[in-house]
């Protein structure tokens, strides 16, 4: 089959379409679908920016962030064509020529090597943005490493939105003697400073905390309460299996509730969860990296906002008026703060049943871990084992992240349910489950389609 964006879309359009429709709420606001963790040839993504943007726009997404590693897509940037690591694959260049012939700007050096000019965010906006329909958000993935103690190395990645530039202090070299929490806080302050310089409001997200080997622990976000967002679902990060874990795993759902248990008790802002693709691979070419788990249309955020503008989207997300989705999404959701009631609705689907779970944490939870697991990745080289060693605390699941109520519908039936906070609850959040196999199969990725509301408290 000829390699084109349209050919790829033929295999994914049905999946994307089944995940897009959502009823408009009755509040006068709109539900906007989008995701903002996407890579292109500006860093290690396997597509031209135009290909990536067109793919999501044509699939019905309302907003998108191109968040390449430690770079903001402006100025002059070329990339070499070839089959080496980080080079533009000739097949993708051929597809690009066919799909966007007016965008191809090539340069040949004195040795005959071919390079292609990459589109800037300004050019992409002029070509693709449509007021009220499709928006490109400023986005960068702050990609760093830290070495808290000799021989141990952790990666800390954070996306920031609505800030046009690269924050200070971003480096791929491990910073020795710096804890993960200290690195998170340093990035937050650097992004905040850059946002002030541009007169912008920013939104900062901790990316894929469990990648690669539990590099960010719940305790790190307990220690950094000013970080208010994290990726509860990331379709692109291949979490690595490790020895010594609980038999049922230790996923981002558990991570989320542990952080919010401590934050809620201390009266701090609750942590909100977003859904992102972390797209690297677009065409499914054999031998490309990182692989099939990095394809589009895996996870997204559904934001209820007054308008499709950066200001309105950020305001809605900071108010917790959005859901994170993987393959299924709520038809509507609302929280009545006066009553302490969370209400959720999900539409019926052919050949599927749907379940809504309400999850709470009890006020009398213990802050003492019930067990500490020493995790060693199964696929790390023996020489790398020491630097990837992690100690993961597991807390009481009878008090933290408890499923307090479930409501299910039959095949094709819509489900509507609500839960009112009880005196001994710290917060409530909801999770929608649909029994279908996600495209991503990475370790600890959800095995069913899932959607998450944010946690709420009275």
C-alpha positions in Angstrom: 0.0 0.0 0.0 1.2 3.5 -0.8 2.5 5.3 2.2 0.4 8.3 2.7 -1.4 10.0 5.5 -4.7 9.0 3.8 -3.7 5.4 3.7 -2.9 5.5 7.4 -6.1 7.3 8.1 -8.1 4.5 6.3 -7.0 2.1 9.0 -7.7 4.4 11.9 -10.7 6.6 10.9 -13.3 4.2 12.3 -11.5 4.0 15.6 -11.2 7.7 15.9 -14.7 8.4 14.8 -16.1 6.0 17.5 -14.2 8.1 20.1 -15.2 11.6 19.2 -18.9 12.2 19.5 -20.1 13.8 22.8 -23.3 15.4 23.7 -23.1 19.1 24.3 -23.8 19.9 28.0 -26.6 22.2 28.9 -24.4 24.8 30.6 -23.8 26.9 27.5 -20.2 25.6 27.4 -18.8 23.2 24.8 -16.9 19.9 25.1 -13.6 20.1 23.2 -11.5 17.1 22.4 -7.7 17.3 22.2 -4.3 16.2 23.3 -1.0 18.0 23.7 1.8 15.5 23.9 2.9 15.0 20.3 6.3 14.7 18.6 7.4 15.5 15.1 10.7 15.8 13.2 11.5 18.8 15.4 12.7 16.2 17.8 12.2 12.4 17.7 8.8 12.1 16.1 8.4 10.2 12.9 6.4 12.7 10.8 6.6 16.2 9.4 4.6 18.8 11.5 2.1 19.2 8.7 1.4 15.4 8.7 0.9 15.3 12.5 -1.4 18.3 12.6 -3.5 17.2 9.6 -3.9 13.7 11.1 -5.5 15.0 14.3 -7.5 17.8 12.7 -9.0 15.4 10.1 -9.9 12.9 13.0 -12.1 15.6 14.5 -9.8 16.8 17.3 -10.4 20.4 18.4 -7.0 21.2 19.9 -3.5 19.9 19.7 -0.1 20.7 21.1 3.2 19.8 19.3 5.4 19.2 22.3 8.9 18.4 21.0 11.7 17.8 23.4 13.3 21.0 24.8 12.5 22.9 21.6 9.8 25.3 20.5 9.0 25.1 16.8 10.1 28.5 15.5 13.1 29.7 13.5 15.1 27.8 10.9 15.4 24.1 11.4 16.3 21.5 8.8 16.6 17.7 9.1 18.6 15.2 7.0 17.0 12.6 4.9 18.2 9.1 5.4 17.8 5.8 7.3 19.9 6.6 10.2 18.8 7.4 13.8 16.9 10.7 13.9 16.8 11.1 10.1 13.8 11.6 7.9 12.9 8.3 6.3 12.7 8.5 2.5 9.2 6.9 2.5 7.8 9.6 4.7 9.4 12.3 2.6 7.7 10.8 -0.5 4.4 10.8 1.3 5.0 14.4 2.4 5.7 15.4 -1.2 2.4 13.9 -2.3 0.2 15.3 0.5 1.8 18.7 0.9 3.7 19.6 -2.3 3.6 23.3 -1.6 5.3 22.8 1.8 8.5 20.9 0.7 11.6 23.0 1.0 14.8 21.0 0.5 18.5 21.8 0.9 21.4 19.9 -0.6 24.9 20.3 0.9 28.2 20.1 -1.0 28.3 16.3 -0.5 24.8 15.8 -2.0 23.1 15.1 1.3 19.5 16.2 1.3 17.8 18.0 4.1 14.2 19.4 4.5 13.1 22.6 6.1 10.6 22.1 9.0 7.5 24.1 9.3 7.3 26.6 12.2 4.4 26.9 14.5 3.5 30.2 12.8 3.2 28.5 9.4 1.2 25.7 10.9 -1.2 28.1 12.5 -1.7 30.0 9.3 -2.5 26.8 7.4 -4.5 24.7 9.9 -6.2 26.8 12.6 -9.9 27.5 12.3 -11.6 29.7 14.9 -14.0 27.7 17.0 -13.0 24.4 15.3 -9.3 23.7 15.5 -6.6 25.3 17.7 -2.8 24.7 18.0 -1.5 25.2 21.5 2.0 26.3 22.3 3.7 23.3 23.9 7.1 22.0 24.8 8.2 18.8 26.6 10.8 19.7 29.2 13.0 16.7 29.1 15.6 16.2 31.8 17.4 13.7 33.9 18.6 13.8 37.5 21.0 11.7 39.6 19.8 12.0 43.2 22.5 9.7 44.5 25.6 8.2 42.9 24.7 5.5 40.4 20.9 6.1 40.4 19.3 8.0 37.5 15.8 9.3 37.0 14.1 10.9 34.0 11.8 13.9 34.7 9.6 15.0 31.7 7.0 17.8 32.0 4.9 19.4 29.3 4.0 23.0 29.5 1.4 24.8 27.5 0.6 28.3 26.2 4.2 29.6 26.6 6.1 30.3 23.3 9.7 29.4 24.1 12.1 27.1 25.9 12.5 27.4 29.6 15.9 27.9 31.2 17.9 25.0 32.7 16.6 22.2 30.4 19.3 19.7 29.8 19.6 16.0 28.9 22.6 15.6 31.2 21.9 14.1 34.6 22.0 16.7 37.4 24.0 15.1 40.2 22.8 15.4 43.8 19.3 16.7 42.8 16.3 14.8 43.9 13.3 14.2 41.6 11.1 16.5 43.7 13.7 19.2 43.5 14.0 18.8 39.7 10.2 19.0 39.3 10.1 22.2 41.4 13.0 23.7 39.4 11.2 23.1 36.1 8.0 24.5 37.5 9.8 27.8 38.6 11.6 28.0 35.3 8.4 27.7 33.3 6.6 30.1 35.5 9.4 32.7 34.9 9.2 32.2 31.2 5.4 32.6 31.3 5.7 35.9 33.2 8.2 37.2 30.6 5.7 36.5 27.9 2.7 37.8 29.9 1.1 34.3 29.5 -0.7 31.9 31.8 0.9 28.5 31.8 -0.3 25.0 32.4 2.3 22.4 33.6 1.9 18.6 33.4 4.1 15.9 34.9 4.4 13.3 32.1 4.3 9.5 32.4 5.5 9.2 36.0 5.9 5.4 35.9 8.1 5.6 32.8 10.6 4.1 32.4 11.1 2.3 35.7 9.0 4.2 38.2 11.2 7.3 37.8 8.7 9.6 39.6 7.1 8.3 42.7 3.9 9.5 44.4 6.0 11.0 47.2 7.6 13.3 44.6 4.3 14.9 43.8 3.3 15.0 47.4 6.3 17.1 48.0 5.5 19.4 45.1 1.9 20.5 45.6 2.1 23.4 43.1 2.2 20.9 40.3 -1.5 20.3 39.6 -1.6 18.0 36.5 -0.1 14.7 35.5 -0.7 12.1 32.8 -3.0 9.4 34.2 -2.9 7.8 30.7 -0.1 8.1 28.2 -0.3 6.0 25.1 3.3 6.4 24.2 5.4 5.4 27.2 6.3 1.7 27.4 6.3 1.2 31.2 8.9 -1.5 32.0 7.9 -4.6 33.9 9.8 -4.9 37.2 10.5 -7.7 39.7 9.0 -7.3 43.2 5.8 -5.4 42.2 2.4 -6.2 43.7 0.8 -9.1 41.8 -1.9 -6.7 40.4 0.6 -4.0 39.5 1.1 -0.5 40.7 -0.4 1.8 38.0 -1.1 5.5 37.6 -4.6 5.1 39.2 -3.0 4.0 42.5 -0.3 6.7 42.1 -3.0 9.3 41.7 -5.0 8.4 44.8 -1.9 8.2 47.0 -0.9 11.7 46.0 -4.4 13.1 46.5 -4.9 11.4 49.8 -2.0 13.4 51.2 -2.9 16.6 49.4 -6.5 16.4 50.5 -5.6 15.9 54.1 -3.2 18.8 54.0 -5.7 21.1 52.3 -3.6 21.4 49.2 -4.7 21.6 45.5 -5.8 18.2 44.3 -3.9 16.6 41.4 -5.7 16.4 38.1 -5.2 13.7 35.4 -4.9 14.3 31.7 -4.9 11.9 28.7 -2.2 12.2 26.0 -0.9 10.1 23.1 2.8 11.0 23.4 2.7 10.3 19.6 6.1 9.5 18.0 5.1 7.0 15.3 2.4 7.8 12.7 2.8 5.3 9.8 3.6 2.0 11.5 6.7 1.5 9.5 8.7 -1.7 10.5 11.7 -0.9 12.6 10.7 2.6 13.6 11.0 3.6 17.2 9.5 3.7 19.7 6.8 1.5 18.2 3.1 0.8 18.0 2.3 2.1 21.5 3.1 5.6 20.2 0.5 5.8 17.5 -2.3 8.4 17.5 -5.8 8.3 18.8 -5.1 6.5 22.0 -5.7 9.0 24.8 -7.1 12.5 25.0 -8.7 15.1 27.2 -12.3 16.3 26.9 -12.5 19.8 28.2 -15.7 21.8 28.9 -14.9 25.4 28.1 -16.6 28.6 27.1 -14.6 28.9 23.9 -11.9 27.2 21.9 -9.1 29.5 23.0 -6.0 28.9 25.1 -7.4 31.1 27.9 -10.7 29.3 28.1 -9.2 25.8 27.9 -6.6 26.5 30.6 -9.2 28.0 32.8 -11.5 25.0 32.5 -8.7 22.6 33.1 -7.5 24.5 36.2 -11.1 24.3 37.5 -11.1 20.5 37.0 -13.8 20.8 34.3 -12.5 18.1 32.0 -12.1 14.3 31.7 -9.2 12.1 30.6 -10.1 9.4 28.1 -8.7 6.3 26.6 -11.1 4.8 24.0 -14.3 5.9 25.8 -15.5 9.2 27.1 -18.3 10.5 29.3 -21.4 12.0 27.7 -21.7 14.4 30.6 -20.2 14.9 34.0 -20.8 17.5 36.8 -20.0 18.1 40.4 -22.4 19.9 42.8 -20.1 21.4 45.4 -23.0 22.4 47.7 -24.3 18.8 47.8 -21.0 17.1 47.3 -22.5 15.1 44.5 -20.6 13.8 41.4 -22.9 12.8 38.5 -21.6 11.0 35.4 -23.3 9.8 32.2 -22.0 7.6 29.4 -23.8 6.8 26.2 -24.6 3.2 25.2 -22.5 1.5 22.5 -23.2 -1.4 20.1 -22.0 -4.8 21.4 -20.6 -3.1 24.6 -21.7 -2.6 28.2 -20.4 0.3 30.3 -19.6 0.6 34.0 -19.2 3.7 36.1 -17.1 3.4 39.3 -16.9 6.1 42.0 -13.6 6.1 43.8 -12.9 7.7 47.2 -10.3 7.9 49.8 -11.2 7.8 53.5 -10.2 10.5 55.9 -8.7 8.0 58.4 -6.1 6.5 55.9 -2.7 5.8 57.3 0.3 7.7 55.9 2.5 4.8 56.7 3.2 2.5 53.7 2.0 -1.1 54.2 5.0 -2.4 52.2 8.0 -1.2 50.2 8.9 -3.0 47.0 12.4 -3.0 45.6 11.8 -2.9 41.8 14.3 -4.0 39.3 13.5 -3.9 35.6 13.4 -7.2 33.9 14.7 -5.9 30.6 17.6 -3.7 31.9 21.1 -4.8 31.1 22.9 -6.2 34.2 25.3 -3.3 34.1 22.4 -0.8 34.2 20.6 -2.5 37.1 22.0 -0.4 39.9 21.0 3.0 38.3 17.5 1.7 37.6 16.8 0.4 41.1 13.6 1.8 42.6 11.9 1.5 46.0 8.2 1.9 45.6 5.9 2.4 48.6 2.5 0.8 48.5 -0.3 2.2 50.7 -3.4 0.7 52.2 -5.9 0.1 49.3 -8.7 -0.5 51.8 -8.6 3.3 52.6 -7.0 4.9 49.6 -8.6 4.7 46.1 -11.6 2.6 47.3 -14.4 1.8 44.8 -17.3 3.1 46.8 -20.1 2.5 44.2 -20.5 1.0 40.8 -23.3 1.2 38.2 -23.4 -0.9 35.0 -25.7 -1.0 32.0 -26.4 -3.8 29.6 -25.1 -4.0 26.0 -26.0 -0.8 24.2 -27.5 0.8 27.3 -26.6 4.3 28.5 -25.5 4.5 32.1 -26.2 7.5 34.5 -25.1 7.5 38.1 -24.1 9.8 40.9 -22.3 9.6 44.3 -22.6 12.0 47.2 -19.6 12.4 49.4 -19.9 10.9 52.8 -18.6 12.5 56.0 -15.6 10.2 56.1 -14.6 10.8 52.4 -11.8 13.1 51.4 -12.8 13.4 47.7 -14.5 11.5 45.0 -13.6 10.8 41.3 -15.2 8.6 38.7 -13.9 6.0 36.3 -15.8 4.7 33.2 -14.9 1.2 32.0 -15.7 -0.3 28.6 -14.7 -3.9 27.8 -12.7 -3.3 24.6 -9.1 -3.9 24.0 -7.0 -0.7 23.6 -4.5 -0.4 20.8 -1.6 0.3 23.1 -0.4 -2.8 24.9 2.5 -1.4 27.0 3.0 -2.8 30.5 0.5 -1.2 33.0 -1.4 0.5 30.2 -5.2 0.0 30.8 -6.4 -3.3 29.6 -9.9 -1.9 29.0 -11.1 1.4 27.6 -11.2 3.9 30.4 -12.3 7.5 31.1 -11.6 9.4 34.3 -13.2 12.4 35.8 -11.2 14.7 38.0 -11.3 14.3 41.8 -13.7 16.7 43.6 -14.3 17.6 47.2 -17.0 19.6 48.9 
